[in-house]
Amino acid sequence: MRVIGGKHRGAVLYEFKGQAIRPTSDRAKEAVFNILQFSVKGSKCLDLCCGTGSLGIEALSRGAAEVTFADNARESVELTKKNLAKTGERAEVILSDALVFLGRCRKKFDIVFIDPPYADDVSVKAVELIVKNDLLTDNGVIVFERDKPFGGAAGASVFDLRKYGKAYISLIRKTKKCLFAGTFDPFTTGHAEVVKAALKKYDLLYVVIMKNDKKVPMFSLSDRMEMLKKIFYGNEKVIVDLWDGYLIDYMKNHGIIYNARGIRNAEDVAYEKIMEEYNTARYPEMKYDYITTECGISSTYVREAIATGKNTEGLVPYAVSEYLRQIQNGKTEDK
């Protein structure tokens, strides 16, 4: 077992005697750090169930600012200390049960390595505690190794999964939720572009129709809801909803801090900046995510096309086109 990269590259680390303890293979370790390569430098890490300390020492070798090591076995703690001494690194090494440590911990980490014995169920419980106790930074990552993929925990999402031999490496983060709100009268291909871009960055996207009494819509709220449900049917990453109230209240109620806004031109930017200043003054945690679209189609343009009897194909998603045809043919109930 050796250090793969960084200033200690090639250093051979002390290992456990015999085969009772299964360290992360060099191949799996190299793959993990290739994925994390831009996140390690300057990071604060936790090597939980550290064993030999191999993962944490790899992080230190690659520029991590700080690593905390924890294990419930005295032999592991002593071996980790020996490997730190061998590489000339200094770090906090704690003898503690993983769950007890997480229950008492008040630090936040950028990277958490969890690699306990496969027979031990501590790993899933550890992820739950990390999320519950808010021990990850906003962009923090949990590197979870086991003989099967991570099964899931409330508030946590897997964003990458790799398999090396018998080991599955699940990369986990706090579930990133985003709001995309509008009147959607109707939902257009421009809106669809924003959703497509947002789904690449977020684990859950709330597509929410905002009731606006200042506007006289072409389509009823129920019609617009039905269109959205048809568009996103079967997509587990999209939640369709309706809200009659302030946008920031919806976000607070659902624990959302990201607000996706589609930008087509300078006029959009000017308007959204005013709204951003207004909303963030009342909800400081809120973060605007401006998504530029090449599609200049607006709901206003589509309504004009419908009113003049023009073909809406290409202006709205296929599911909306089909629904509009049904409305025009009188096949939907009056809602």
Helices and strands as residue ranges (DSSP letters): H 26-35, E 44-48, H 54-61, E 66-71, H 74-87, E 92-95, H 98-104, E 109-114, H 122-132, E 136-146, E 156-164, E 167-174, E 177-182, H 189-199, E 204-210, H 221-231, E 238-243, H 247-253, E 258-263, H 266-282, E 287-292, H 299-307, H 318-328
